[in-house]
Amino acid sequence: MTVVPVHGEIDLATADRMRDRLLQAAHASRCDCLVVDMSGLDFFDASGVSALVSVFRTLTAEGRHVVLAEPAPIVARVLEALGMGRLFEIYPILEMALTHTSGLRVNGDPIGDTVPGGP
């Protein structure tokens, strides 16, 4: 399992970078499960959802699993409005995702734009 935190704002300008970094992390670790930690997001729009769906399709075609964990409130609203709970397993806290998926936790570098003064 690989855990990749996503931070800042994911929009049209940053969604492709998020997609590429998530795929890179999954392929570099050769994990069978990618956990996307979404707790550090300040903004997330439909382009971010599209990027996540692309990651999901790529990794599931390779026999891997994608899980979303601890979505920030803005992310949770977008995911819910677009019905993404039908496609993704979404856990309200990271520890639940880790317990469910079990295995080794590997942290990736933050993805997206960091907020000034933030992490």
Phi, psi and omega per residue, in radians:
M1 nan 2.471 3.053
T2 -2.175 2.276 3.088
V3 -1.841 2.173 3.130
V4 -2.121 2.018 3.082
P5 -1.365 2.484 3.093
V6 -2.075 2.255 -3.053
H7 -2.205 2.789 2.978
G8 1.429 -2.310 -3.072
E9 -2.069 2.264 3.041
I10 -2.003 2.000 -3.128
D11 -2.517 -2.894 -3.101
L12 -0.967 -0.613 -3.101
A13 -1.334 -0.400 -3.038
T14 -2.088 -0.149 -3.043
A15 -1.099 -0.718 -3.137
D16 -1.141 -0.649 3.108
R17 -1.140 -0.719 3.092
M18 -1.066 -0.836 3.141
R19 -0.982 -0.837 -3.108
D20 -1.113 -0.716 -3.137
R21 -1.194 -0.665 3.096
L22 -1.125 -0.785 3.120
L23 -1.134 -0.723 3.120
Q24 -1.060 -0.786 3.139
A25 -1.092 -0.749 -3.134
A26 -1.139 -0.749 -3.116
H27 -1.271 -0.653 3.134
A28 -1.142 -0.654 -3.111
S29 -1.519 -0.261 -3.085
R30 0.985 0.551 -3.105
C31 -1.251 2.759 3.029
D32 -1.713 -0.134 3.099
C33 -2.478 2.205 3.069
L34 -1.832 2.136 3.089
V35 -1.869 2.089 3.138
V36 -1.708 1.929 3.131
D37 -1.471 1.914 -3.031
M38 -1.828 0.318 -3.071
S39 -1.262 -0.379 -3.070
G40 -1.673 0.257 -3.105
L41 -1.538 2.407 3.084
D42 -1.824 -0.339 3.135
F43 -2.691 2.497 -3.111
F44 -2.747 2.153 -3.128
D45 -2.139 -2.988 -3.061
A46 -1.075 -0.491 3.098
S47 -1.163 -0.577 3.048
G48 -1.169 -0.707 3.088
V49 -1.082 -0.773 3.120
S50 -1.032 -0.727 3.112
A51 -1.125 -0.728 3.107
L52 -1.117 -0.693 3.110
V53 -1.109 -0.683 3.093
S54 -1.082 -0.771 3.088
V55 -1.077 -0.794 3.130
F56 -1.002 -0.857 -3.113
R57 -1.098 -0.759 -3.135
T58 -1.106 -0.869 -3.060
L59 -1.266 -0.646 3.114
T60 -1.202 -0.534 3.058
A61 -1.140 -0.434 3.097
E62 -1.601 0.081 3.133
G63 1.442 0.371 -3.132
R64 -1.847 3.011 -3.045
H65 -2.126 2.493 3.089
V66 -2.179 2.277 -3.121
V67 -2.247 2.429 3.059
L68 -1.798 2.371 -3.071
A69 -2.269 2.458 3.013
E70 0.853 0.965 3.127
P71 -1.129 2.325 3.037
A72 -1.023 2.755 -3.084
P73 -0.909 -0.737 3.131
I74 -1.106 -0.648 3.132
V75 -1.221 -0.768 -3.141
A76 -1.018 -0.712 3.129
R77 -1.124 -0.754 3.138
V78 -1.138 -0.829 -3.140
L79 -1.053 -0.726 3.134
E80 -1.182 -0.787 -3.122
A81 -1.054 -0.572 -3.109
L82 -1.672 0.098 3.063
G83 1.190 0.527 -3.065
M84 -1.261 -0.208 3.049
G85 -1.144 -0.306 3.083
R86 -1.357 -0.400 -3.097
L87 -1.774 -0.765 -3.048
F88 -1.850 2.628 2.866
E89 -1.441 2.160 -3.106
I90 -2.113 2.106 -3.122
Y91 -1.879 2.377 -3.087
P92 -1.192 -0.446 3.067
I93 -2.355 2.605 -3.072
L94 -1.025 -0.710 -3.094
E95 -1.052 -0.589 3.092
M96 -1.142 -0.724 3.118
A97 -1.121 -0.723 -3.133
L98 -1.156 -0.695 3.118
T99 -1.161 -0.742 -3.111
H100 -1.177 -0.772 -3.070
T101 -1.488 -0.430 -3.115
S102 0.782 2.807 3.140
G103 2.047 -2.961 -3.079
L104 -1.329 2.395 3.107
R105 -1.788 2.155 3.092
V106 -2.133 2.133 -3.123
N107 -1.530 2.372 3.047
G108 -1.739 3.023 3.078
D109 -1.238 2.617 3.081
P110 -1.011 2.591 -3.136
I111 -2.085 2.523 3.083
G112 1.755 -2.954 -3.141
D113 -1.588 2.304 3.084
T114 -1.531 2.562 -3.141
V115 -1.384 2.364 3.097
P116 -0.934 2.295 -3.101
G117 1.437 -0.063 -3.125
G118 -1.640 -2.951 -3.102
P119 -1.189 nan nan
